[in-house]
């Protein structure tokens, strides 16, 4: 077993990030991700202007808050297993009425059947202990015909993307993200095999699509009839 594989597997032992890790995440990785998450929030707000939007593994809340700001008619619900992450997110969201953060497990979502208009998740798939259960929960709570976007890192994204990413992120931030992705992501081959096999065991079989978007693999899931 390689060191990278060992560290990635180690992350799944505590599925919820411990309090010290949440503080560190808020100080460094969360800041690195603000630019891409701001861009994603804008895209989501243009697509989903109202209804219930759920952010799985919402962390310190930046994405949820940015969506809520841009889509004031929507209700944004951030779900995270880490009590400290939720505490930090609630502090960040002070004064924003259409966003809330709850401690919860993505494998057992606190929503009624057919009650959610959109689901988003960024960088949490590789932490899920039971990904098939999480995907089936997403299917359960989504309204008919509605969809979700599950993003996670791709450790071997196409190198020609660097020409686009370095000007966007800056060289130092790009290098840090590239290193972080080695330990917090899947390879393209793992998406084609491992993640595809998981999805094909869920209710989203035949109703999902994967595409590489910059350093991310975007998994689009839709509740088909």
C-alpha positions in Angstrom: 0.0 0.0 0.0 1.4 3.4 -1.0 1.6 6.3 1.5 -1.0 8.3 -0.4 -3.5 5.3 -0.3 -2.8 4.9 3.4 -3.5 8.5 4.2 -6.6 8.6 2.1 -7.9 5.5 3.9 -7.0 6.9 7.2 -9.3 9.9 6.6 -12.3 7.6 6.6 -11.8 6.4 10.1 -13.3 9.6 11.6 -15.9 10.4 9.0 -16.5 13.7 10.8 -13.5 16.0 10.9 -12.3 16.5 14.5 -12.5 20.0 16.0 -8.8 20.7 15.6 -9.0 19.7 12.0 -12.0 21.9 11.5 -10.0 24.9 12.8 -7.1 24.2 10.5 -9.4 23.6 7.6 -11.0 27.0 8.2 -7.6 28.7 8.3 -6.0 27.2 5.2 -7.9 24.8 2.8 -11.2 26.7 3.0 -9.5 29.9 1.9 -7.8 28.1 -1.0 -11.2 26.9 -2.2 -13.0 30.2 -2.0 -12.4 31.2 -5.6 -13.7 28.0 -7.2 -16.6 27.8 -4.7 -17.5 31.4 -5.4 -17.7 30.5 -9.1 -19.7 27.4 -8.4 -22.1 29.3 -6.2 -22.8 31.8 -9.0 -23.5 29.0 -11.4 -25.9 27.2 -9.0 -27.7 30.4 -8.1 -28.3 31.1 -11.8 -29.8 27.6 -12.3 -31.7 27.3 -9.0 -33.3 30.5 -7.9 -35.8 29.1 -5.4 -36.6 26.0 -3.5 -34.5 23.9 -1.1 -30.8 23.5 -1.8 -28.8 21.0 0.3 -25.0 21.2 0.6 -23.6 17.9 1.8 -20.4 18.1 3.8 -20.8 21.9 4.0 -17.7 22.4 6.1 -17.2 25.9 7.3 -20.1 27.1 5.2 -18.6 29.3 2.5 -20.3 27.6 -0.5 -23.7 27.5 1.2 -23.5 31.1 2.3 -22.5 32.3 -1.2 -25.4 30.4 -2.8 -27.8 31.9 -0.2 -26.6 35.4 -0.9 -27.0 35.0 -4.7 -30.4 33.2 -4.5 -32.3 35.0 -1.7 -35.5 33.1 -2.6 -34.0 29.8 -2.0 -33.5 28.0 1.3 -30.0 26.6 1.7 -29.3 23.8 4.2 -25.7 22.8 5.0 -25.2 19.4 6.5 -22.0 18.3 8.1 -21.0 15.6 10.6 -18.5 17.8 12.4 -19.9 19.8 15.3 -17.0 22.3 15.1 -17.5 22.8 11.3 -21.2 23.5 11.9 -20.3 25.9 14.7 -17.9 27.8 12.5 -20.3 27.9 9.6 -23.1 29.3 11.8 -20.8 32.1 12.9 -19.9 32.9 9.3 -23.6 32.9 8.4 -24.7 35.4 11.0 -27.4 37.7 9.6 -28.2 35.6 6.5 -31.7 34.4 7.0 -32.1 31.9 4.1 -29.2 29.6 5.1 -28.9 27.1 8.0 -26.4 24.6 9.1 -27.1 21.3 10.9 -25.1 18.4 12.2 -26.1 15.4 10.2 -25.0 12.3 8.3 -25.3 12.3 4.6 -26.2 8.6 4.7 -29.3 9.5 6.7 -30.5 12.9 5.6 -33.0 14.9 7.8 -35.4 15.6 4.9 -38.7 14.2 3.8 -39.0 12.1 0.6 -39.2 14.2 -2.6 -38.6 17.5 -0.7 -35.3 18.8 -2.1 -34.8 20.8 -5.3 -31.0 20.6 -5.6 -28.1 18.9 -3.9 -24.4 19.9 -4.1 -21.3 18.5 -2.5 -17.7 19.6 -2.9 -14.7 17.6 -1.7 -16.6 15.2 0.7 -17.1 12.1 -1.5 -13.7 10.7 -0.5 -14.7 10.9 3.2 -18.0 8.9 2.8 -17.8 5.5 4.5 -21.0 4.3 2.7 -21.2 6.2 -0.6 -23.9 4.0 -2.0 -26.1 4.8 0.9 -25.4 8.6 0.5 -26.3 8.4 -3.2 -29.5 6.5 -2.4 -30.4 9.1 0.2 -29.9 11.8 -2.3 -32.3 10.0 -4.6 -34.9 9.6 -1.8 -35.0 13.3 -0.9 -34.7 14.8 -4.4 -38.0 15.8 -6.1 -38.8 14.0 -9.3 -36.7 15.3 -12.2 -34.4 17.3 -9.9 -30.6 16.8 -9.8 -27.4 17.1 -7.8 -23.8 17.9 -8.5 -21.2 16.0 -6.5 -17.7 17.4 -6.9 -14.5 15.8 -5.7 -10.9 16.3 -6.6 -9.1 14.5 -9.4 -5.5 13.8 -8.5 -4.3 13.2 -12.2 -6.3 16.0 -13.9 -5.1 16.8 -17.4 -1.8 18.7 -17.1 -2.8 21.1 -19.9 -5.3 22.5 -17.3 -2.3 24.0 -15.5 -2.1 26.7 -18.3 -5.6 27.7 -17.4 -5.4 27.2 -13.6 -2.2 29.0 -12.8 -3.4 32.4 -14.0 -6.7 31.8 -12.2 -5.4 30.6 -8.9 -1.9 31.9 -8.9 1.2 29.6 -9.0 1.6 29.1 -5.2 -2.1 28.4 -4.7 -2.1 26.0 -7.7 0.9 24.1 -6.3 -0.7 23.8 -2.8 -3.9 22.5 -4.3 -2.1 20.0 -6.5 -0.4 18.6 -3.4 -3.6 18.5 -1.4 -5.3 16.6 -4.2 -2.9 13.7 -3.9 -4.4 12.9 -0.5 -7.9 14.2 -0.9 -9.2 12.9 -4.2 -9.6 10.0 -6.6 -7.7 9.3 -9.9 -9.5 9.3 -13.2 -9.2 5.5 -13.3 -10.8 5.2 -9.9 -13.7 7.4 -11.1 -14.1 5.2 -14.2 -14.0 1.9 -12.1 -14.6 2.3 -8.4 -17.0 5.3 -8.3 -18.9 4.1 -11.4 -19.4 0.7 -9.9 -20.8 2.3 -6.7 -23.2 4.5 -8.7 -24.4 1.5 -10.8 -25.5 -0.1 -7.5 -27.6 2.9 -6.6 -31.0 4.2 -7.8 -29.1 6.7 -10.0 -28.0 3.9 -12.3 -28.4 5.2 -15.8 -29.2 8.7 -14.5 -25.7 10.1 -13.9 -22.9 11.6 -15.8 -19.2 12.2 -14.9 -17.0 14.9 -16.4 -13.7 16.5 -15.5 -14.0 20.2 -14.7 -10.6 21.7 -14.0 -9.2 19.9 -11.0 -12.6 18.4 -10.1 -14.6 15.5 -11.2 -18.2 16.6 -11.5 -20.8 13.8 -11.0 -24.2 15.0 -12.1 -27.0 12.8 -10.7 -30.7 13.1 -11.6 -33.8 11.6 -10.1 -35.3 10.0 -13.3 -38.8 8.6 -13.4 
